[in-house]
Amino acid sequence: MSTAIKERKSTARRTPAGRRPLRAALKVLSGAVATRHGADAAAQISELEAALDMARTATNDARTANARLREAIEILPQGIVFLDSEGRYVLWNEHYSKIYHRSADLFKVGARLADTLRVGVMRGDYPAAKGREEEWIKERLQKLTSPRERHEQWLADGRCIMIEERRTNDGGIIGLRVDITELKEREASFRLLFEANPVPMYVVSQNGKTVLSANAAARDHYGYPGTDLIGRPVHCLHLDQDHDRLDELYSPAPGILADHVWSHLKRDGSNIEVAIFSQAIVHERAPAVLVAAVDITERRRAEAQVAYLAHHDPLTGLANRARHLEQAGEMLAAIKESGGLGASLCIGLDNFKSINETMGPAAGDLLLQAVSRRITKTLRQGSVPARLGGDEFGIIMSDIAEPEEVSAVAKRLIEVISAPYKIQSQQITIGASIGIAIAPGDGEEAGKLLKNADLALSQVKLRGKGSFRFFEAEMNARAQERRRLEQDLRDAIENDGLDVHYQPLVSLANGRIVAAEALVRWPHKERGFISPVEFIPIAEEAGLIWALGDFVLNRACRDAVAWPDSVRVAVNLSPMQFRCGNVRDMVEAALAGSGLAPDRLELEITESLFLDRSNLVLDTLAELRKLGTRIAMDDFGTGYSSLGYLCSFPFDKIKIDRSFVQGIAGNVEQQAVVRAIVGLGQTLGKTITAEGIETAEELACLRSIGCDQGQGFLFSKARTQDALLPFLTKRKPKRVA
């Protein structure tokens, strides 16, 4: 309880006791007067006594009212102070004393508030007064004598007090003090969270829809420096077509977090996608909305890109296989509902694989992009192209009147695709083969329709490429036959059903056999001998080429051990072997298992592999040379820019392709080409071998040009090991038809 209240209670308790003698004296006086002066005087005394009783009752009532007032201000959670018209303390409660506990010893009834303020400033109770003490006291007293609105006061112990003061009718002052320290801390935390938040945030008035505040992230993100955004209508952040919907965003129910996705405008006019989170708040005593705007423009672009890539080929921009099947399904649904015909075309590029391997994947990609552009420009409206994968493209044609329409389109596509291209400053030419399936007869389901078009394409490629063909029911039977052949080949590899024959290579200088090339043979138990031209592509496509090549290499090394030491064995390596396994380990294991000297093994690689300049291939070839084996380039001259790659790897032998040998005796141009190759080989120190020699005239011509070795039916066909052994001892083998 405050000192003032205690002092007033003490005074109140003394007052009634002091009046008891007065009442007794009045009674004595009344009796005396009645005796001496009669009844009138006694009546006056009685009236005086009644007036005294009324005064006593009024005093008691006032005392009760004061006690109740004191009790009321004591239980209030705020600090209360009463000052008289001169600014002196009259009454204050305990909470007021606690708020100003550093100055509570100065609080006395009648003490001046100005004096307590001055002492408090000297003690350092008011941090805001430091360095400007008199000015601060003057400002504080001005607010006291002319109170207008509440204000804040920071104390030395870190608390913030909200002060509100009012004048009474008699000129006094009633003051209210509220400790708002926690509120200020929350406000500071909010300001820190708001201003330092990396997410753009701003506050909008609910009534006028103007921007009241914006953090640094919002100002920077939207391009409004300083306070340029403050006071602007929030419409400046929205597209014109959204202005009628702003109540949806800026009038959320109190306490409910609302989220929206909107298109926003930056100051420079650029458009961004934002996820908006808004909540109703009170800002400076007025209803407002706090908005957080998360820029999701890049995320939306990424999502759109993902959705695009799910249905499109990233290299060409055409529909991918998944979208192609969807489009086929849409076409079939329309045919089922309205009738008519449709078509699925499957396009395969001829010789693309060779170009991709010789010129590299980058050139292959450029070629695929050029092909896709030509296909797109050639198609009529309503036909949809797609890249199905690798070098295959697909087309869906709707609303076909008759199959002849598709034939005309197929012919035009082959013509357009087969025209020369200029890729990486080189002119190249490819072809196209097309398989066609007509809907609904060739398939009422998208997958089946595409499968049948692909089967028709396979038949075109088997018959020479460069044309188109419609699907026929018997093609399924041929496809099943090919699958059976694949399974038979798998069984032959696993169960030693293959054999290796050897074709000699002869020195043109003395006729001696210097090497023999290992050639795989497949004696099928039902179909007889199957040509490697037929089953090696199957092995490559079915993933059997590694096992097939490993079998040939090991058999050849073991057989060559029985040959004269001067005769080497040559083994072909498929480009697929370099892509699906460790060739060096395979060769090393074959040499170790057979005991063959490494320098007696010649590994023949195709020019397409050599022209693949990947580090893996070059490193593998270098490792094979370190083992001691010899490296030969087979089919030289059939690839692109052959002469430009002769120095790329230190191989030992060049084998001129048979296409340059056949008919060379009567062809001056072929002789010039072979003479150039031989001269270059001699300059580089390489052995030159001519393949496919079949006549004595060809032999004489090649010998005169300077070829080192020859191979062909003129000397010998491919022989089994048993047939080869006696042949190796002959100095000059006879021609074998």
Residue pairs with C-beta under 8 A, 6 or more apart in sequence:
1 74
1 94
2 91
2 92
2 93
2 94
2 96
2 97
2 107
3 107
3 108
3 109
4 89
4 90
4 91
4 92
4 107
4 108
4 109
5 70
5 74
5 91
5 93
7 109
8 66
8 70
8 91
8 109
9 67
12 63
12 66
15 59
16 56
16 59
19 56
22 52
23 49
23 52
26 45
26 48
26 49
26 52
29 45
30 42
30 45
30 46
30 49
33 41
33 42
33 45
34 41
34 42
34 45
70 91
73 80
73 91
73 93
74 93
74 94
76 93
76 95
77 95
78 95
78 176
78 177
78 178
79 92
79 93
79 95
79 96
79 97
79 98
79 99
79 100
79 161
79 175
79 176
79 177
79 178
80 91
80 92
80 93
80 95
80 96
80 174
80 175
80 176
80 177
81 89
81 91
81 92
81 93
81 96
81 174
81 175
81 177
82 89
82 90
82 91
82 92
82 172
82 173
82 174
82 175
83 89
83 90
83 113
83 144
83 172
83 173
83 174
83 175
84 90
84 171
84 172
85 170
85 171
85 172
86 112
87 112
87 113
87 114
87 141
87 144
87 145
87 173
88 109
88 110
88 111
88 112
88 113
89 107
89 108
89 109
89 110
89 111
89 112
89 113
90 109
90 172
91 109
92 107
95 177
96 177
97 104
97 107
98 104
99 155
99 159
99 161
99 177
99 179
100 107
100 120
100 125
100 155
102 120
102 123
102 125
102 155
102 156
102 157
103 116
103 119
103 120
103 123
103 125
106 115
106 116
106 119
106 120
107 116
113 144
114 137
114 141
117 126
117 137
117 140
117 141
118 137
120 126
121 129
121 133
121 136
121 137
122 133
124 130
124 156
125 155
125 156
126 136
126 153
126 154
126 155
126 156
127 154
127 155
127 156
128 136
128 153
128 154
129 136
129 137
143 151
143 163
143 165
144 165
144 173
147 164
147 165
147 166
147 167
147 173
149 164
150 162
150 163
150 164
151 162
151 163
152 160
152 161
152 162
152 163
152 180
152 184
153 160
153 161
153 162
153 163
154 160
154 161
155 161
158 181
159 179
159 181
160 179
160 180
160 181
160 184
161 177
161 178
161 179
161 180
162 177
162 178
162 179
162 180
163 175
163 176
163 177
164 175
164 176
164 178
165 173
165 174
165 175
165 176
166 173
166 174
167 173
168 174
194 201
194 213
194 215
195 215
195 216
196 215
196 216
197 215
197 217
197 292
198 217
199 217
199 292
199 293
199 294
200 214
200 215
200 217
200 218
200 221
200 222
200 292
200 293
200 294
200 295
201 214
201 215
201 217
201 218
201 290
201 291
201 292
201 293
202 211
202 212
202 213
202 214
202 215
202 218
202 229
202 291
202 293
203 211
203 212
203 213
203 214
203 281
203 283
203 288
203 289
203 290
203 291
204 210
204 211
204 212
204 234
204 250
204 288
204 289
204 291
205 212
205 283
205 286
205 287
205 288
206 250
206 251
206 280
206 286
206 287
206 288
206 289
207 286
207 287
208 233
209 233
209 234
209 235
209 246
209 250
210 231
210 232
210 233
210 234
211 229
211 230
211 231
211 232
211 233
211 234
212 230
212 283
212 284
212 288
213 230
213 283
214 224
214 229
214 230
218 224
218 229
218 293
219 225
219 226
219 228
219 229
221 266
221 293
221 295
222 229
222 237
222 264
222 266
222 267
223 266
223 267
223 268
224 232
224 267
234 246
234 250
235 243
235 246
236 265
237 264
237 265
238 246
238 262
238 263
238 264
238 265
239 263
239 264
239 265
239 271
242 262
242 263
248 260
249 258
249 260
249 262
249 276
249 278
249 289
249 291
250 278
250 289
250 291
251 280
251 289
252 258
252 278
252 279
252 280
252 289
253 280
254 280
255 279
255 280
256 279
256 280
257 277
257 278
257 279
258 276
258 277
258 278
258 279
259 275
259 276
259 277
259 278
260 275
260 276
260 278
261 273
261 274
261 275
261 276
261 296
262 273
262 274
262 276
263 271
263 272
263 273
263 274
264 271
264 272
264 273
264 274
264 293
265 271
265 272
266 272
272 295
272 297
273 295
273 296
273 297
273 300
274 293
274 294
274 295
274 296
274 297
275 293
275 294
275 296
276 291
276 292
276 293
276 294
277 291
277 292
277 294
278 289
278 290
278 291
278 292
279 289
279 290
280 287
280 288
280 289
280 290
281 288
281 289
281 290
282 288
283 290
310 322
311 319
311 320
311 322
311 323
311 326
312 318
312 319
312 320
312 323
313 319
313 320
313 386
313 387
315 365
315 368
315 369
315 387
316 368
316 369
316 372
316 387
317 372
318 372
318 376
318 385
318 386
318 387
318 393
319 327
319 384
319 385
319 386
319 387
320 386
320 387
320 388
321 386
321 388
321 389
321 394
323 386
324 384
324 386
324 388
324 394
324 396
324 450
325 446
325 447
325 450
326 446
327 384
327 386
327 396
328 344
328 396
328 439
328 446
328 449
328 450
329 445
329 446
331 342
331 396
331 398
331 439
332 342
332 439
332 440
332 443
332 444
332 445
332 446
332 449
334 340
334 342
334 398
335 341
335 342
335 439
335 440
336 440
336 444
340 398
340 399
340 400
341 399
341 400
341 401
341 402
341 403
341 438
341 439
341 440
342 396
342 397
342 398
342 399
342 400
342 438
342 439
342 440
343 395
343 396
343 397
343 400
343 403
343 406
343 436
343 437
343 438
343 439
344 394
344 395
344 396
344 397
344 436
344 437
344 439
344 442
344 443
344 449
344 450
344 452
344 453
345 394
345 395
345 397
345 406
345 409
345 410
345 413
345 434
345 435
345 436
345 453
346 388
346 392
346 393
346 394
346 434
346 435
346 436
346 437
346 450
346 453
346 454
346 456
346 457
347 375
347 392
347 393
347 394
347 395
347 413
347 417
347 432
347 433
347 434
347 457
348 391
348 392
348 432
348 433
348 434
348 435
348 457
348 460
348 461
349 371
349 391
349 392
349 393
349 417
349 430
349 431
349 432
350 430
350 431
350 432
350 433
350 461
350 465
350 466
351 430
351 431
352 364
352 367
352 368
352 391
352 430
353 391
354 608
354 639
355 363
355 364
355 367
355 428
355 430
355 640
356 363
356 364
356 367
356 391
357 575
357 608
357 609
357 611
357 612
358 607
358 608
358 611
358 612
358 639
358 640
358 641
359 423
359 424
359 426
359 428
359 611
359 640
360 611
360 612
360 613
362 424
363 423
363 424
366 423
366 424
367 421
367 423
367 428
367 430
368 387
368 391
370 421
370 423
371 393
371 417
371 430
372 385
372 387
372 393
374 416
374 417
374 419
375 385
375 393
375 395
375 413
375 416
375 417
376 385
377 416
378 409
378 412
378 413
378 416
379 385
379 395
379 409
380 409
382 397
382 398
382 399
383 395
383 396
383 397
383 398
383 409
384 395
384 396
385 393
385 394
385 395
386 393
386 394
386 395
386 396
387 393
387 394
388 394
388 450
392 454
392 457
394 450
394 453
395 409
397 405
397 406
397 409
400 406
400 438
403 436
403 438
403 470
406 436
406 438
407 468
410 434
410 436
410 468
411 468
413 432
413 434
414 431
414 432
414 433
414 434
414 466
414 467
414 468
417 430
417 431
417 432
418 429
418 430
418 431
418 432
418 466
419 429
420 427
420 428
420 429
421 427
421 428
421 429
421 430
422 428
426 640
426 641
428 640
431 465
431 466
432 466
433 457
433 460
433 461
433 465
433 466
433 467
433 468
434 457
434 460
434 467
434 468
434 469
435 453
435 454
435 455
435 456
435 457
435 458
435 459
435 460
435 468
435 469
435 471
436 453
436 456
436 468
436 469
436 470
436 471
437 443
437 449
437 450
437 452
437 453
437 456
437 470
437 471
438 470
438 471
439 449
442 448
442 449
442 452
442 453
442 471
443 449
443 450
443 451
443 452
452 471
452 475
453 471
455 471
455 475
455 476
455 478
455 479
456 469
456 470
456 471
456 472
456 475
457 469
458 475
458 479
459 469
459 475
459 478
460 467
460 468
460 469
463 469
482 538
485 530
485 534
485 535
485 538
486 538
486 542
486 544
488 524
489 522
489 535
489 538
489 539
489 542
489 544
490 542
490 544
491 497
492 498
492 522
492 524
493 544
493 547
493 548
493 551
494 547
497 522
497 523
497 525
498 520
498 521
498 522
498 548
498 551
498 552
499 520
499 521
499 522
499 523
499 720
500 518
500 519
500 520
500 521
500 552
500 555
500 556
500 559
500 721
501 518
501 519
501 520
501 521
501 718
501 719
501 720
502 516
502 517
502 518
502 519
502 556
502 559
502 569
502 718
502 719
502 720
502 721
502 724
503 516
503 517
503 519
503 711
503 716
503 717
503 718
503 719
504 513
504 515
504 516
504 711
504 715
504 716
504 724
504 727
504 728
504 733
505 513
505 514
505 515
505 516
505 517
505 570
505 689
505 709
505 710
505 711
506 512
506 513
506 514
506 709
506 710
506 711
506 715
506 733
507 513
507 514
507 708
507 709
508 699
508 702
508 703
508 707
508 708
508 709
508 710
509 708
510 731
511 731
511 732
511 733
512 566
512 731
512 732
513 567
513 727
513 728
513 730
513 733
514 566
514 567
514 568
514 709
515 567
515 568
515 569
515 570
515 602
515 709
516 560
516 563
516 567
516 568
516 569
516 570
516 724
516 728
517 569
517 570
517 571
517 572
517 604
517 711
517 718
518 552
518 553
518 555
518 556
518 559
518 569
518 570
518 571
518 572
519 532
519 718
520 532
520 536
520 548
520 551
520 552
521 529
521 532
521 718
522 529
522 530
522 532
522 535
523 529
524 530
536 545
536 548
536 574
538 544
539 545
539 548
540 574
540 576
543 580
545 574
545 576
545 577
545 580
546 576
546 577
546 580
546 581
549 573
549 574
549 577
549 586
550 586
550 590
552 571
552 572
553 571
553 586
553 587
553 590
554 590
554 593
554 594
556 569
556 571
557 569
557 590
557 591
557 593
557 594
557 596
557 601
558 593
558 594
558 596
559 569
559 721
560 567
560 568
560 569
560 594
560 596
560 600
560 601
561 594
561 595
561 596
562 721
562 725
563 569
563 724
563 725
563 728
564 728
564 729
565 597
565 600
567 600
567 728
568 599
568 600
568 601
568 602
568 630
569 596
569 600
569 601
569 602
570 602
570 603
570 604
570 632
571 601
571 602
571 603
571 604
572 604
572 605
572 606
572 634
573 583
573 603
573 604
573 605
573 609
574 606
575 605
575 606
575 608
575 609
575 612
577 583
577 586
578 609
578 616
578 617
578 620
583 620
583 624
584 620
584 623
584 624
584 627
587 601
587 603
587 624
587 627
587 629
588 627
590 596
591 598
591 601
591 627
591 629
597 628
598 627
598 628
598 629
599 628
599 629
599 630
601 629
601 630
602 629
602 630
602 631
602 632
602 652
602 653
603 624
603 629
603 630
603 631
603 632
604 632
604 633
604 634
604 655
605 621
605 631
605 632
605 633
605 634
606 633
606 634
606 635
607 633
607 634
607 635
607 636
607 637
607 638
607 639
607 642
607 645
608 639
609 617
610 617
610 621
610 633
610 645
610 648
610 649
610 651
611 639
611 640
611 641
611 645
613 648
618 648
618 649
621 631
621 649
621 651
622 649
624 631
625 631
625 650
630 651
630 652
630 653
631 649
631 650
631 651
631 652
631 653
632 651
632 652
632 653
632 654
632 655
632 689
633 651
633 653
633 654
633 655
634 655
635 655
635 657
635 691
636 642
636 654
636 655
636 656
636 657
636 677
637 656
637 657
637 659
637 660
637 673
637 677
638 657
638 659
643 680
646 654
646 680
646 684
647 684
651 686
652 686
652 687
653 686
653 687
653 688
653 689
654 677
654 681
654 686
654 687
654 688
654 689
655 689
655 690
655 691
655 711
656 674
656 677
656 688
656 689
656 690
656 691
656 707
657 691
657 692
658 691
658 692
658 712
659 692
660 670
660 673
660 674
660 677
660 690
661 670
661 674
661 690
661 691
661 692
661 693
661 698
661 702
661 712
662 692
662 694
662 698
663 670
663 698
664 670
664 671
664 674
664 698
664 701
664 702
665 695
665 697
665 698
665 700
665 701
666 697
671 701
671 705
674 690
674 702
674 705
674 707
675 705
675 706
677 688
678 688
678 705
678 706
678 707
679 706
681 687
681 688
682 688
682 706
687 708
687 709
688 706
688 707
688 708
688 709
689 707
689 708
689 709
689 710
689 711
690 702
690 707
690 709
690 710
690 711
690 712
691 711
691 712
692 711
692 712
693 699
693 702
693 710
693 711
693 712
693 713
693 714
693 715
694 712
694 713
694 714
695 714
696 714
696 735
698 712
698 714
699 710
699 714
702 710
713 735
713 736
713 737
714 735
715 733
715 735
715 736
716 727
716 733
716 736
717 736
719 727
727 733
